[in-house]
Amino acid sequence: MIADKGTDDRANGWLRVERRGAAVAIVIDRAAALNALTIGMRAELAKQLGQLGRDPMIYAVILKSAVPSAFCVGGDIREMTKLAATDLAAARKGLADELALCWICECLSKPTVSLIDGRVMGTGVGISLYNTHRVAGETYQFAMPETQVGYFPDCGVAHAFSRMPHGIGRYLGLTGQAIGWTDALALKLVTHCIPAARFAEIEAHLAEADPVDPVLDSRHVDPGPSPLLAQAPVIARYFEAPTLADIMAHLKAAPSPDRAFAEATLANLASRSPIALAVTDRMIREAARLDIRDALILDGRLAHRFAALADFREGVRAFLIDKDRRPRWTPATLADVTPDMVDAFFAPVGPDELALPTRADMQVARL
């Protein structure tokens, strides 16, 4: 969801639709905000994807950035927190529509190819993770840093985190640690690693309706061994623990060979919202038994409640507006977070429950 940029909404200027032969590229071009998506941009993207899914003359849909340093750093967080302060219902609808957009991306029946170089975070992950093909350039950098601003990794990403080996998903979700293309390929966040200089070749072949798999497979490069998987034994010792409290206790008692990792991780977690950490950890564990649609629906409950959360506003203030990096979290520590507090986030929200069509219904709609 999260990015720290802008509030103006000129979706038609910041999203371009470029048709070339049998392919259509949706280009994100909001350089001043590193392609942070406003509510209006997300609505326009959902509209365009729906139309393209029903166009029999389109073979493939491409998502790409016109900004060299970023694919998309997330949703426009300033827009969302300002809206939540003045019109909470509208903010909640904006968050629900974001999750519905992720579901459209998941259900689109055409080949969808995201060309990702530079930073991809929050909603940027949400609009690309569900593409049939996800191509990382050499400067690709993935992160889901939401717990630092009193939010949670949304867009169904907990579904992917919960299926990563050795507790790595919990580690990434709780700490917001950034990873590059080597780790992303190993963790199946991307399907191919191809230097960004070759992205234009890919587009040209898709415009000719050349089969997408051979086009990408023939250009894929081996990025080398995953640094994160090399750390897997250490990460697993702590992040495969049954509960967040156990993770923290084990980190505090880490033996000397693990001390550097444990101290760095504890310092990282200490800067983050305790309630966001507790909810995120439970969401990742629960997502292990959910399909993508149900994970998105559960995200809808969490987003509904986080929109009104004081920690969300406080995190944005401390890290993005005043930038004093001294948030006053409520509760102040993990020890103060009770099971009832966490349970409340996961309870149904009645008429505000996120309603997503079934996958079968999406296919009937020719998405």
HUZIBEL-V329310 format. One line per field, one symbol per residue. ss: DSSP state (2 for helix, 1 for strand, 0 for the rest). phi: phi as a letter, one per 20 degrees, with the letter a starting at -180 (. if undefined). Layout:
# HUZIBEL-V329310
ss: ???
phi: ???
This chain:
# HUZIBEL-V329310
ss: 0000000000222211111100111111002220001022222222222222200000011111100001110010222222222202222222222222222222200011111100111022222200001111000011100222200000002222200022222222222000102222220000011002222222222220000222222000000000222202222222200002222222220002222222222222220002222222222222200002222222222222220002222222222220000000000002220022222222000222000000222222000
phi: .ebdblbfccgfeecdddebmeccdedebcgfdlmgeegffffffffffffffeefedebdddbdedgebeaepefffgffffffdbgfffffffffffffgffffegeegcceddcnfcblffffedfeffccdeefdgbeacegffdmccfdmmfgffgfdefmmffffffeemgecdffffffemfcdbdcggfdffffgffffemfgfffgfgfdfdffnffffffeggfgfgdeeffcfffgfffffdffgfdffffffffffffedfgffffffffffffffddefffffffgffffgefgdffffffffffdcdflelcfdfcffcffeeegfffgffefgdmfegfddgffffffffme
